[in-house]
Amino acid sequence: MSSVQPHKRVIVGKVVTKTGDKSVTILVERRVIHPKYRKIVKRFKRYIVHDENNSVKVGDVIEAMECKPISKRKAFTLRKVVSVGVEL
């Protein structure tokens, strides 16, 4: 048998806050077509991501992978930093 990992959800978002030790909040934007008006609209959702090394800053774009729940609202871990942003 091969050691293939089961499919895990991967999300890409921008870091908006550093919520605490080893945690960041990211904002994920997706574009959907409105069912009635047939116009493309943006939908946003916030996720809390586990950052083991406290390596990301506000403004960075990161990629996070689904994992087993770490706390009540945290079920994603940092996979990689896609691009480094500027912190205000």
N, CA, C and O atoms as a GROMACS GRO file, in nm:
protein
  352
    1MET      N    1   0.082  -0.119   0.000
    1MET     CA    2   0.000   0.000   0.000
    1MET      C    3   0.086   0.125   0.000
    1MET      O    4   0.194   0.127   0.059
    2SER      N    5   0.038   0.227  -0.066
    2SER     CA    6   0.112   0.352  -0.069
    2SER      C    7   0.073   0.440   0.050
    2SER      O    8  -0.036   0.426   0.106
    3SER      N    9   0.163   0.529   0.086
    3SER     CA   10   0.137   0.617   0.199
    3SER      C   11   0.083   0.751   0.150
    3SER      O   12   0.146   0.855   0.170
    4VAL      N   13  -0.033   0.749   0.085
    4VAL     CA   14  -0.095   0.870   0.033
    4VAL      C   15  -0.180   0.932   0.143
    4VAL      O   16  -0.262   0.864   0.205
    5GLN      N   17  -0.160   1.061   0.167
    5GLN     CA   18  -0.239   1.130   0.269
    5GLN      C   19  -0.380   1.150   0.218
    5GLN      O   20  -0.401   1.172   0.099
    6PRO      N   21  -0.478   1.144   0.308
    6PRO     CA   22  -0.615   1.174   0.265
    6PRO      C   23  -0.628   1.320   0.224
    6PRO      O   24  -0.549   1.405   0.265
    7HIS      N   25  -0.729   1.348   0.142
    7HIS     CA   26  -0.748   1.484   0.093
    7HIS      C   27  -0.779   1.579   0.207
    7HIS      O   28  -0.871   1.557   0.285
    8LYS      N   29  -0.701   1.686   0.215
    8LYS     CA   30  -0.721   1.790   0.317
    8LYS      C   31  -0.752   1.920   0.244
    8LYS      O   32  -0.696   1.948   0.138
    9ARG      N   33  -0.841   2.000   0.302
    9ARG     CA   34  -0.877   2.127   0.242
    9ARG      C   35  -0.763   2.226   0.257
    9ARG      O   36  -0.702   2.235   0.363
   10VAL      N   37  -0.733   2.300   0.151
   10VAL     CA   38  -0.629   2.402   0.153
   10VAL      C   39  -0.695   2.535   0.121
   10VAL      O   40  -0.767   2.547   0.021
   11ILE      N   41  -0.671   2.636   0.206
   11ILE     CA   42  -0.727   2.768   0.185
   11ILE      C   43  -0.616   2.870   0.176
   11ILE      O   44  -0.510   2.853   0.236
   12VAL      N   45  -0.640   2.976   0.100
   12VAL     CA   46  -0.543   3.084   0.085
   12VAL      C   47  -0.611   3.212   0.129
   12VAL      O   48  -0.720   3.245   0.083
   13GLY      N   49  -0.544   3.286   0.219
   13GLY     CA   50  -0.604   3.410   0.269
   13GLY      C   51  -0.500   3.506   0.320
   13GLY      O   52  -0.382   3.474   0.330
   14LYS      N   53  -0.547   3.626   0.352
   14LYS     CA   54  -0.460   3.733   0.400
   14LYS      C   55  -0.470   3.743   0.552
   14LYS      O   56  -0.580   3.739   0.607
   15VAL      N   57  -0.356   3.756   0.619
   15VAL     CA   58  -0.354   3.766   0.764
   15VAL      C   59  -0.404   3.905   0.804
   15VAL      O   60  -0.351   4.007   0.760
   16VAL      N   61  -0.510   3.906   0.888
   16VAL     CA   62  -0.566   4.035   0.931
   16VAL      C   63  -0.531   4.067   1.075
   16VAL      O   64  -0.515   4.184   1.108
   17THR      N   65  -0.520   3.966   1.162
   17THR     CA   66  -0.480   3.991   1.301
   17THR      C   67  -0.395   3.877   1.353
   17THR      O   68  -0.405   3.763   1.307
   18LYS      N   69  -0.310   3.911   1.451
   18LYS     CA   70  -0.240   3.808   1.527
   18LYS      C   71  -0.316   3.795   1.657
   18LYS      O   72  -0.303   3.880   1.746
   19THR      N   73  -0.397   3.689   1.670
   19THR     CA   74  -0.492   3.679   1.779
   19THR      C   75  -0.429   3.642   1.912
   19THR      O   76  -0.480   3.683   2.016
   20GLY      N   77  -0.323   3.569   1.912
   20GLY     CA   78  -0.260   3.529   2.037
   20GLY      C   79  -0.131   3.455   2.008
   20GLY      O   80  -0.078   3.466   1.898
   21ASP      N   81  -0.081   3.381   2.105
   21ASP     CA   82   0.041   3.305   2.085
   21ASP      C   83   0.012   3.189   1.992
   21ASP      O   84  -0.077   3.109   2.019
   22LYS      N   85   0.087   3.178   1.883
   22LYS     CA   86   0.076   3.071   1.784
   22LYS      C   87  -0.057   3.069   1.710
   22LYS      O   88  -0.100   2.964   1.663
   23SER      N   89  -0.123   3.184   1.700
   23SER     CA   90  -0.250   3.191   1.628
   23SER      C   91  -0.258   3.318   1.545
   23SER      O   92  -0.215   3.425   1.589
   24VAL      N   93  -0.312   3.305   1.425
   24VAL     CA   94  -0.340   3.420   1.340
   24VAL      C   95  -0.479   3.404   1.280
   24VAL      O   96  -0.528   3.292   1.264
   25THR      N   97  -0.542   3.515   1.248
   25THR     CA   98  -0.671   3.513   1.181
   25THR      C   99  -0.650   3.555   1.037
   25THR      O  100  -0.587   3.657   1.009
   26ILE      N  101  -0.705   3.474   0.944
   26ILE     CA  102  -0.693   3.507   0.802
   26ILE      C  103  -0.832   3.534   0.746
   26ILE      O  104  -0.932   3.483   0.796
   27LEU      N  105  -0.835   3.614   0.641
   27LEU     CA  106  -0.959   3.647   0.572
   27LEU      C  107  -0.953   3.584   0.434
   27LEU      O  108  -0.864   3.614   0.355
   28VAL      N  109  -1.048   3.496   0.405
   28VAL     CA  110  -1.054   3.425   0.277
   28VAL      C  111  -1.166   3.486   0.195
   28VAL      O  112  -1.279   3.497   0.242
   29GLU      N  113  -1.135   3.524   0.072
   29GLU     CA  114  -1.232   3.585  -0.017
   29GLU      C  115  -1.264   3.488  -0.130
   29GLU      O  116  -1.173   3.430  -0.190
   30ARG      N  117  -1.393   3.470  -0.158
   30ARG     CA  118  -1.431   3.388  -0.273
   30ARG      C  119  -1.535   3.464  -0.353
   30ARG      O  120  -1.610   3.545  -0.299
   31ARG      N  121  -1.539   3.438  -0.482
   31ARG     CA  122  -1.631   3.508  -0.571
   31ARG      C  123  -1.737   3.409  -0.617
   31ARG      O  124  -1.706   3.301  -0.667
   32VAL      N  125  -1.863   3.448  -0.600
   32VAL     CA  126  -1.975   3.363  -0.640
   32VAL      C  127  -2.071   3.445  -0.724
   32VAL      O  128  -2.071   3.568  -0.719
   33ILE      N  129  -2.153   3.377  -0.802
   33ILE     CA  130  -2.253   3.443  -0.882
   33ILE      C  131  -2.381   3.453  -0.801
   33ILE      O  132  -2.428   3.354  -0.745
   34HIS      N  133  -2.438   3.574  -0.794
   34HIS     CA  134  -2.561   3.596  -0.721
   34HIS      C  135  -2.674   3.518  -0.789
   34HIS      O  136  -2.689   3.525  -0.911
   35PRO      N  137  -2.754   3.445  -0.711
   35PRO     CA  138  -2.855   3.359  -0.775
   35PRO      C  139  -2.964   3.434  -0.852
   35PRO      O  140  -3.015   3.383  -0.952
   36LYS      N  141  -2.998   3.554  -0.808
   36LYS     CA  142  -3.105   3.627  -0.875
   36LYS      C  143  -3.052   3.724  -0.981
   36LYS      O  144  -3.103   3.727  -1.093
   37TYR      N  145  -2.950   3.802  -0.945
   37TYR     CA  146  -2.904   3.909  -1.033
   37TYR      C  147  -2.792   3.867  -1.127
   37TYR      O  148  -2.754   3.944  -1.215
   38ARG      N  149  -2.738   3.747  -1.110
   38ARG     CA  150  -2.632   3.693  -1.198
   38ARG      C  151  -2.510   3.783  -1.205
   38ARG      O  152  -2.445   3.793  -1.309
   39LYS      N  153  -2.478   3.848  -1.095
   39LYS     CA  154  -2.361   3.932  -1.087
   39LYS      C  155  -2.260   3.865  -0.995
   39LYS      O  156  -2.299   3.798  -0.899
   40ILE      N  157  -2.132   3.882  -1.022
   40ILE     CA  158  -2.030   3.823  -0.938
   40ILE      C  159  -2.015   3.909  -0.812
   40ILE      O  160  -1.989   4.029  -0.821
   41VAL      N  161  -2.032   3.846  -0.697
   41VAL     CA  162  -2.019   3.915  -0.569
   41VAL      C  163  -1.913   3.846  -0.485
   41VAL      O  164  -1.885   3.728  -0.505
   42LYS      N  165  -1.856   3.920  -0.390
   42LYS     CA  166  -1.752   3.864  -0.303
   42LYS      C  167  -1.814   3.814  -0.175
   42LYS      O  168  -1.905   3.877  -0.120
   43ARG      N  169  -1.767   3.702  -0.127
   43ARG     CA  170  -1.806   3.648   0.003
   43ARG      C  171  -1.679   3.631   0.084
   43ARG      O  172  -1.577   3.584   0.033
   44PHE      N  173  -1.685   3.670   0.212
   44PHE     CA  174  -1.568   3.665   0.299
   44PHE      C  175  -1.594   3.574   0.418
   44PHE      O  176  -1.707   3.562   0.466
   45LYS      N  177  -1.487   3.508   0.465
   45LYS     CA  178  -1.495   3.427   0.586
   45LYS      C  179  -1.361   3.433   0.657
   45LYS      O  180  -1.255   3.435   0.594
   46ARG      N  181  -1.367   3.436   0.791
   46ARG     CA  182  -1.245   3.440   0.871
   46ARG      C  183  -1.217   3.301   0.929
   46ARG      O  184  -1.308   3.232   0.973
   47TYR      N  185  -1.090   3.262   0.927
   47TYR     CA  186  -1.046   3.137   0.985
   47TYR      C  187  -0.932   3.166   1.082
   47TYR      O  188  -0.853   3.257   1.060
   48ILE      N  189  -0.924   3.088   1.189
   48ILE     CA  190  -0.812   3.098   1.281
   48ILE      C  191  -0.715   2.985   1.245
   48ILE      O  192  -0.753   2.869   1.236
   49VAL      N  193  -0.588   3.022   1.226
   49VAL     CA  194  -0.486   2.929   1.177
   49VAL      C  195  -0.377   2.916   1.283
   49VAL      O  196  -0.336   3.014   1.344
   50HIS      N  197  -0.331   2.793   1.304
   50HIS     CA  198  -0.223   2.765   1.400
   50HIS      C  199  -0.089   2.793   1.333
   50HIS      O  200  -0.057   2.736   1.229
   51ASP      N  201  -0.010   2.880   1.394
   51ASP     CA  202   0.124   2.917   1.345
   51ASP      C  203   0.224   2.878   1.453
   51ASP      O  204   0.246   2.953   1.548
   52GLU      N  205   0.285   2.764   1.438
   52GLU     CA  206   0.371   2.706   1.542
   52GLU      C  207   0.489   2.796   1.577
   52GLU      O  208   0.524   2.808   1.694
   53ASN      N  209   0.552   2.859   1.477
   53ASN     CA  210   0.675   2.936   1.501
   53ASN      C  211   0.652   3.086   1.512
   53ASN      O  212   0.749   3.161   1.523
   54ASN      N  213   0.528   3.132   1.511
   54ASN     CA  214   0.497   3.276   1.510
   54ASN      C  215   0.574   3.348   1.400
   54ASN      O  216   0.635   3.452   1.424
   55SER      N  217   0.572   3.292   1.279
   55SER     CA  218   0.655   3.344   1.170
   55SER      C  219   0.583   3.442   1.079
   55SER      O  220   0.649   3.515   1.005
   56VAL      N  221   0.451   3.446   1.081
   56VAL     CA  222   0.380   3.535   0.988
   56VAL      C  223   0.345   3.667   1.055
   56VAL      O  224   0.336   3.677   1.177
   57LYS      N  225   0.326   3.769   0.970
   57LYS     CA  226   0.292   3.903   1.017
   57LYS      C  227   0.161   3.946   0.952
   57LYS      O  228   0.114   3.883   0.856
   58VAL      N  229   0.103   4.052   1.004
   58VAL     CA  230  -0.020   4.106   0.946
   58VAL      C  231   0.009   4.157   0.805
   58VAL      O  232   0.107   4.229   0.783
   59GLY      N  233  -0.075   4.119   0.709
   59GLY     CA  234  -0.056   4.159   0.570
   59GLY      C  235  -0.002   4.048   0.482
   59GLY      O  236  -0.011   4.058   0.360
   60ASP      N  237   0.054   3.943   0.540
   60ASP     CA  238   0.105   3.831   0.462
   60ASP      C  239  -0.010   3.751   0.401
   60ASP      O  240  -0.118   3.743   0.459
   61VAL      N  241   0.014   3.693   0.286
   61VAL     CA  242  -0.080   3.600   0.225
   61VAL      C  243  -0.026   3.460   0.251
   61VAL      O  244   0.087   3.429   0.213
   62ILE      N  245  -0.108   3.376   0.315
   62ILE     CA  246  -0.060   3.243   0.353
   62ILE      C  247  -0.152   3.135   0.299
   62ILE      O  248  -0.265   3.160   0.258
   63GLU      N  249  -0.099   3.014   0.300
   63GLU     CA  250  -0.174   2.896   0.262
   63GLU      C  251  -0.186   2.808   0.386
   63GLU      O  252  -0.086   2.779   0.451
   64ALA      N  253  -0.308   2.766   0.418
   64ALA     CA  254  -0.332   2.686   0.538
   64ALA      C  255  -0.397   2.555   0.499
   64ALA      O  256  -0.474   2.548   0.403
   65MET      N  257  -0.366   2.450   0.577
   65MET     CA  258  -0.420   2.317   0.548
   65MET      C  259  -0.503   2.269   0.666
   65MET      O  260  -0.469   2.294   0.782
   66GLU      N  261  -0.611   2.202   0.636
   66GLU     CA  262  -0.702   2.151   0.738
   66GLU      C  263  -0.632   2.044   0.821
   66GLU      O  264  -0.552   1.966   0.770
   67CYS      N  265  -0.663   2.041   0.950
   67CYS     CA  266  -0.606   1.941   1.040
   67CYS      C  267  -0.710   1.905   1.144
   67CYS      O  268  -0.823   1.954   1.141
   68LYS      N  269  -0.672   1.819   1.237
   68LYS     CA  270  -0.765   1.788   1.345
   68LYS      C  271  -0.783   1.911   1.433
   68LYS      O  272  -0.692   1.993   1.440
   69PRO      N  273  -0.897   1.926   1.500
   69PRO     CA  274  -0.919   2.047   1.579
   69PRO      C  275  -0.815   2.065   1.689
   69PRO      O  276  -0.788   1.974   1.767
   70ILE      N  277  -0.758   2.186   1.693
   70ILE     CA  278  -0.658   2.219   1.794
   70ILE      C  279  -0.726   2.285   1.913
   70ILE      O  280  -0.687   2.264   2.028
   71SER      N  281  -0.828   2.366   1.886
   71SER     CA  282  -0.910   2.427   1.990
   71SER      C  283  -1.053   2.438   1.937
   71SER      O  284  -1.087   2.376   1.837
   72LYS      N  285  -1.135   2.517   2.005
   72LYS     CA  286  -1.276   2.524   1.967
   72LYS      C  287  -1.296   2.575   1.824
   72LYS      O  288  -1.379   2.520   1.751
   73ARG      N  289  -1.222   2.678   1.785
   73ARG     CA  290  -1.240   2.737   1.651
   73ARG      C  291  -1.119   2.720   1.560
   73ARG      O  292  -1.121   2.770   1.448
   74LYS      N  293  -1.015   2.652   1.605
   74LYS     CA  294  -0.892   2.641   1.527
   74LYS      C  295  -0.876   2.500   1.472
   74LYS      O  296  -0.853   2.406   1.547
   75ALA      N  297  -0.887   2.486   1.339
   75ALA     CA  298  -0.874   2.355   1.276
   75ALA      C  299  -0.790   2.362   1.148
   75ALA      O  300  -0.803   2.276   1.061
   76PHE      N  301  -0.704   2.463   1.136
   76PHE     CA  302  -0.614   2.478   1.022
   76PHE      C  303  -0.474   2.506   1.073
   76PHE      O  304  -0.455   2.574   1.175
   77THR      N  305  -0.374   2.454   1.002
   77THR     CA  306  -0.234   2.483   1.034
   77THR      C  307  -0.168   2.553   0.916
   77THR      O  308  -0.208   2.537   0.801
   78LEU      N  309  -0.066   2.630   0.947
   78LEU     CA  310   0.007   2.703   0.844
   78LEU      C  311   0.081   2.605   0.755
   78LEU      O  312   0.153   2.517   0.803
   79ARG      N  313   0.064   2.620   0.624
   79ARG     CA  314   0.134   2.534   0.529
   79ARG      C  315   0.255   2.606   0.471
   79ARG      O  316   0.367   2.554   0.476
   80LYS      N  317   0.232   2.726   0.416
   80LYS     CA  318   0.344   2.806   0.365
   80LYS      C  319   0.300   2.951   0.350
   80LYS      O  320   0.181   2.981   0.345
   81VAL      N  321   0.398   3.039   0.344
   81VAL     CA  322   0.373   3.180   0.320
   81VAL      C  323   0.383   3.204   0.171
   81VAL      O  324   0.488   3.182   0.111
   82VAL      N  325   0.273   3.250   0.110
   82VAL     CA  326   0.270   3.272  -0.035
   82VAL      C  327   0.342   3.402  -0.069
   82VAL      O  328   0.428   3.404  -0.157
   83SER      N  329   0.307   3.510   0.001
   83SER     CA  330   0.375   3.638  -0.023
   83SER      C  331   0.380   3.718   0.106
   83SER      O  332   0.291   3.708   0.191
   84VAL      N  333   0.485   3.796   0.120
   84VAL     CA  334   0.504   3.876   0.240
   84VAL      C  335   0.441   4.013   0.215
   84VAL      O  336   0.467   4.076   0.113
   85GLY      N  337   0.361   4.059   0.309
   85GLY     CA  338   0.295   4.189   0.295
   85GLY      C  339   0.364   4.295   0.378
   85GLY      O  340   0.467   4.270   0.440
   86VAL      N  341   0.305   4.412   0.378
   86VAL     CA  342   0.358   4.521   0.457
   86VAL      C  343   0.268   4.541   0.577
   86VAL      O  344   0.146   4.547   0.565
   87GLU      N  345   0.330   4.551   0.694
   87GLU     CA  346   0.255   4.570   0.819
   87GLU      C  347   0.240   4.719   0.843
   87GLU      O  348   0.338   4.794   0.836
   88LEU      N  349   0.119   4.761   0.872
   88LEU     CA  350   0.094   4.902   0.895
   88LEU      C  351   0.115   4.939   1.039
   88LEU      O  352   0.098   5.055   1.076
   0.00000   0.00000   0.00000
